């Protein structure tokens, strides 16, 4: 099921609900700590196949719109990988889920 990340009501990214839940965990942790960052994603070929980067900061207007009603279980290894990217000079980007880590139901964000 595809959810949507919406920035400032004008820029959006369609992303699978499970990935969106992991992005929300990392982004909310970083912003709670007042740690701004870039979030970059590759656009679909249908809209030009380019790249979009947004500056995430505590005052930014963010919406995480999930298609499904159930909260996905979180994978701590995926959260760690996303947090590592978020702390890098290039910032957060959507990464594939590591397949070799256990999944914990409602695991707290460790980012």
Steps between C-alpha positions, in 0.01 A plus 500: 500500500634838400504786746617855447755732658394863450733794565364852541178402322672528163756222459413134543647154470299182460657223702386163626333518845764282668787718374304814592462380860878456523564842347256654748683339793837637387375845398301551819797399715737736317256792518420438868873542559498823294730340242403630154600301191445459129263230377563403139318263268505406135195601301309257283572504126142620442589836662845545352718239674682767700576544867323698770662619824315672783646659813331344803501712814284515816275772351435318171148396411513121456220254434538122505186363332465124525277304267439214745348527846743265676838618625778287346746323727833683509836346414768647731775425246315701235452789741872491580592501128267793429631690804858443384409651162317791668816581698720500189589814302263397218208448738209259520399297198272201449696178549399139448413304813780277632382142469714343773357678806209408727187712486358629827136599538476870589874521565604844627698720266867464581618768259 
